[in-house]
Amino acid sequence: MKIRTGFGYDVHQLQEGYDFWLGGIKLDHTKGAVGHSDADVLIHVICDALLGAANMRDIGFHFSDKDPKYKGIDSKILLKEVMKLIREKGWEISNIDSTICLQQPKVNPHIPEMKTCLAEVMGIPEEDISIKATTTEKLGFVGREDGVSAYATVLIIK
């Protein structure tokens, strides 16, 4: 058996007038994440971690923000494509561990729904996905509610 780990990090600016997609679900909030796609920071870090573990570069390489066909795209579509890419190379997910850094809105009440959504998209059990949330105690861009960031590590097996 071959085992690899991958790591992902992403950040998106928060602004009024945008939808806030996180972990594949839409959160009700006065601000949303800004990006070329739907700016789902959690899905983006999972994609990067998976691609990195499989030594397949990063999300920007596969889905360029210069390509108009990805403008406003649902990040779940990108995650499905990443799963296809890594599975074509013989990899499967053992587990995912992620952390969302966000001052507001509170993420914890939404974690079960996010896990259900992501598990369905990736075709893996919910128990293989860990999602945690933290604030930055009102420090930095996250604390000022100017942005959201996320981290993910994955373990893939062949």
C-alpha positions in Angstrom: 0.0 0.0 0.0 1.2 3.5 -0.8 0.2 6.4 1.4 0.6 10.2 0.8 -0.4 13.3 2.6 -1.4 16.6 1.1 -2.0 20.1 2.5 -4.2 23.0 1.3 -4.5 26.6 2.3 -6.8 29.3 0.8 -8.2 32.7 1.7 -11.0 34.8 0.2 -12.1 38.3 0.8 -15.5 38.9 2.3 -17.8 41.6 0.9 -21.4 42.5 1.0 -23.5 41.6 -2.1 -22.0 38.1 -2.6 -23.4 34.7 -1.7 -21.4 32.9 1.0 -20.7 29.3 0.0 -18.8 27.2 2.5 -18.4 23.4 2.4 -20.8 23.1 -0.4 -23.7 24.8 1.3 -24.9 28.4 1.2 -24.7 30.3 4.5 -27.0 33.1 5.4 -24.8 36.1 6.1 -24.5 39.8 5.2 -21.2 39.1 3.4 -20.0 36.5 1.0 -16.7 35.3 -0.3 -15.2 37.0 -3.4 -13.6 34.8 -6.1 -13.6 33.7 -9.8 -15.7 30.7 -8.9 -18.3 30.6 -6.1 -15.3 31.2 -3.7 -16.0 28.2 -1.5 -12.8 28.3 0.5 -13.3 24.9 2.2 -13.7 23.0 -1.0 -10.8 24.9 -2.5 -8.4 23.7 0.2 -9.6 20.2 0.0 -9.0 20.2 -3.8 -5.5 21.6 -3.3 -4.7 19.1 -0.6 -5.9 16.2 -2.7 -4.1 17.4 -5.8 -0.9 18.0 -3.8 -1.0 14.6 -2.3 -1.3 13.0 -5.7 1.5 15.2 -7.0 -0.9 16.9 -9.5 -0.1 20.5 -8.9 -3.0 22.7 -7.6 -6.5 23.9 -8.2 -5.3 27.0 -10.2 -3.4 24.8 -12.5 -6.4 22.7 -13.4 -9.1 25.4 -13.1 -7.5 28.7 -14.0 -9.2 31.9 -12.8 -8.3 33.3 -16.2 -10.6 30.8 -17.9 -14.1 32.3 -18.3 -15.7 28.8 -18.2 -15.0 28.7 -14.5 -16.5 32.1 -13.8 -19.1 31.6 -11.0 -18.8 27.8 -11.1 -20.1 25.8 -8.3 -17.0 24.5 -6.5 -18.6 21.1 -5.9 -18.2 20.6 -9.7 -14.4 21.3 -9.3 -14.2 18.8 -6.4 -16.0 16.1 -8.4 -13.4 16.7 -11.2 -10.5 16.5 -8.7 -11.9 13.2 -7.4 -12.0 11.9 -10.9 -8.4 13.0 -11.5 -7.0 11.4 -8.4 -9.0 8.2 -8.9 -7.7 7.9 -12.5 -4.2 7.7 -10.8 -5.5 5.0 -8.5 -5.8 7.1 -5.3 -8.6 6.9 -2.7 -9.1 9.1 0.3 -8.4 7.7 3.7 -9.3 10.9 5.6 -9.6 14.7 5.4 -9.0 17.1 8.3 -9.8 20.7 7.8 -10.1 24.0 9.7 -12.1 27.0 8.7 -11.0 30.4 10.2 -14.0 32.8 10.3 -15.2 35.3 12.8 -18.8 35.5 11.7 -21.1 33.7 11.0 -20.6 30.8 13.4 -19.7 27.6 11.5 -20.2 24.9 14.0 -24.0 24.6 13.5 -23.4 24.0 9.8 -20.7 21.3 10.1 -23.0 18.3 9.9 -24.6 19.6 6.7 -21.2 20.4 5.2 -19.9 16.9 5.9 -23.0 15.3 4.4 -22.7 17.5 1.3 -18.9 16.9 0.8 -19.2 13.1 1.5 -21.8 12.9 -1.2 -19.7 14.9 -3.7 -16.6 12.8 -3.1 -18.2 9.5 -2.7 -16.7 8.8 0.7 -18.2 8.2 4.2 -18.9 11.3 6.3 -16.8 9.8 9.1 -13.7 10.3 6.9 -14.2 14.1 6.9 -13.3 16.3 9.8 -14.3 19.9 9.7 -13.3 22.2 12.5 -13.9 26.0 13.0 -12.1 28.7 14.8 -12.1 32.5 15.1 -9.0 34.5 15.3 -10.1 36.3 18.4 -10.9 39.4 16.4 -7.3 39.6 15.2 -6.2 40.1 11.5 -8.3 40.1 8.4 -10.4 37.2 9.7 -11.0 38.9 13.0 -12.0 42.2 11.2 -14.4 40.1 9.1 -12.6 41.1 5.9 -11.9 37.5 4.9 -12.1 33.8 5.5 -9.3 31.3 5.4 -9.2 27.5 5.6 -6.6 24.7 5.9 -6.9 21.0 5.0 -4.8 18.0 5.2 -5.6 14.7 3.5 -4.3 11.2 3.5 -4.7 9.3 0.3 -3.9 5.6 -0.3 -3.2 3.4 -3.3 
